[in-house]
Amino acid sequence: MITGSLVIMAATKHRATRQGGAVREALSAAGGFRSAQDVYAVLRTQGASVGLSTVYRHLQSFADAGLVDVIHTPEGETTYRYCGEPGAGHHHHLVCRNCGRTEEIEARAIERWADTVAENYGYTQVDHTVELFGRCAACSA
């Protein structure tokens, strides 16, 4: 359990708290992309004393620090997945619309395309997000 110490995450100082640790653990245990509401519901069933706004605040902090992946579902909901220490590198996801199963995918062709488009228009320091949604084999069966 983390209590009251300062930790360095992605060159930004964050105060590690009991509630933040609980949010991180709940998201990590979920094993896939979950909304802040989902994480909040898990914490409440575990008897944790944490508010929904606190869950949102910690998830955003984790995203800023590179500890979670963030995707927006086709319905427009923001979801989060714990990915561990920052610096895992840029990647994309293939996400099952039904069960939420997620695969990290390499997309070299997309990376080359993004670099070419940016170069053709004279842009630098370009970021992009590509997420693929479908049904996994188990849900399709």
C-alpha positions in Angstrom: 0.0 0.0 0.0 1.3 3.4 -0.9 0.8 6.1 1.7 1.9 9.7 1.6 5.2 9.5 -0.3 6.2 11.5 -3.4 6.9 9.5 -6.6 8.1 10.7 -9.9 6.0 9.7 -12.9 6.8 10.9 -16.4 8.8 13.9 -15.2 5.8 15.1 -13.2 5.5 14.9 -9.4 2.4 13.2 -8.1 1.4 12.6 -4.5 0.8 8.9 -4.0 -2.3 8.3 -1.9 -4.3 5.4 -0.6 -7.1 6.3 -2.9 -4.8 6.5 -5.9 -3.4 3.1 -5.1 -6.9 1.7 -4.9 -7.8 3.1 -8.3 -4.6 1.8 -9.8 -5.1 -1.7 -8.3 -8.8 -1.9 -9.4 -7.9 -0.8 -13.0 -5.0 -3.2 -13.1 -7.1 -6.1 -11.9 -9.7 -5.4 -14.5 -7.3 -6.5 -17.2 -8.9 -4.5 -20.0 -10.3 -1.1 -20.8 -12.8 0.2 -18.2 -14.6 3.4 -17.7 -14.2 5.6 -14.6 -17.7 4.5 -13.7 -16.7 0.8 -13.9 -13.6 1.4 -11.7 -15.8 3.4 -9.2 -18.3 0.6 -9.1 -15.6 -2.0 -8.3 -14.1 0.2 -5.6 -17.5 0.7 -4.0 -18.3 -3.1 -4.0 -14.9 -3.5 -2.3 -16.0 -1.0 0.4 -13.4 1.6 -0.6 -14.2 5.1 0.5 -13.5 7.0 -2.8 -15.7 9.4 -4.7 -16.3 9.3 -8.5 -14.6 12.6 -9.0 -11.5 11.2 -7.3 -11.5 8.2 -9.6 -11.7 10.5 -12.6 -8.9 12.7 -11.2 -6.6 9.7 -10.6 -7.3 8.2 -14.0 -6.5 11.5 -15.8 -3.3 11.8 -13.7 -2.3 8.2 -14.6 -3.0 9.0 -18.3 -0.8 12.1 -18.1 2.0 10.1 -16.6 1.8 7.3 -19.2 0.6 4.7 -16.8 -2.7 4.0 -18.6 -3.8 3.7 -22.2 -6.9 5.8 -23.0 -9.3 5.1 -25.8 -12.7 6.5 -26.7 -15.3 3.9 -27.6 -17.5 4.3 -30.7 -20.2 5.5 -28.3 -17.9 8.3 -27.1 -17.1 6.9 -23.7 -13.5 7.4 -22.4 -12.0 4.1 -21.1 -8.7 3.3 -19.5 -6.4 0.3 -19.2 -3.5 0.0 -16.9 -0.3 -0.6 -18.9 2.4 -0.3 -16.2 5.4 1.9 -16.2 5.6 4.8 -18.7 7.7 4.4 -21.8 6.1 1.2 -23.1 6.1 2.9 -26.5 3.5 4.1 -28.9 1.0 1.4 -29.9 -2.5 0.8 -31.1 -5.4 -1.4 -29.9 -7.8 -3.9 -31.4 -10.8 -3.9 -29.0 -13.8 -6.3 -28.9 -17.0 -4.3 -28.8 -18.8 -7.0 -26.9 -16.4 -8.2 -24.1 -13.7 -5.5 -24.1 -10.9 -7.9 -24.8 -8.0 -5.9 -26.1 -4.9 -6.7 -28.2 -2.0 -4.3 -28.5 -1.1 -4.2 -32.2 1.9 -3.0 -34.1 0.9 -0.8 -37.0 4.1 0.1 -38.9 2.2 1.0 -42.0 0.1 3.5 -40.1 3.3 5.0 -38.5 4.9 5.4 -41.9 1.7 6.9 -43.3 1.4 9.4 -40.4 5.1 10.4 -40.8 4.6 10.9 -44.6 1.5 13.0 -44.2 3.1 15.2 -41.6 6.2 15.6 -43.7 4.2 16.5 -46.8 2.5 19.3 -45.0 5.5 20.5 -43.1 4.3 19.4 -39.6 6.5 18.2 -36.8 5.9 16.6 -33.4 2.7 15.0 -34.7 0.7 12.6 -32.5 -2.0 10.2 -33.6 -4.4 7.6 -32.2 -5.7 4.7 -34.1 -8.1 2.2 -32.4 -9.8 -0.7 -34.2 -13.1 -2.1 -32.9 -14.7 -5.4 -33.8 -15.8 -8.7 -32.2 -13.2 -11.1 -30.9 -13.3 -14.8 -32.0 -15.0 -15.9 -28.8 -17.8 -13.3 -29.0 -18.3 -14.0 -32.8 -18.8 -17.8 -32.2 
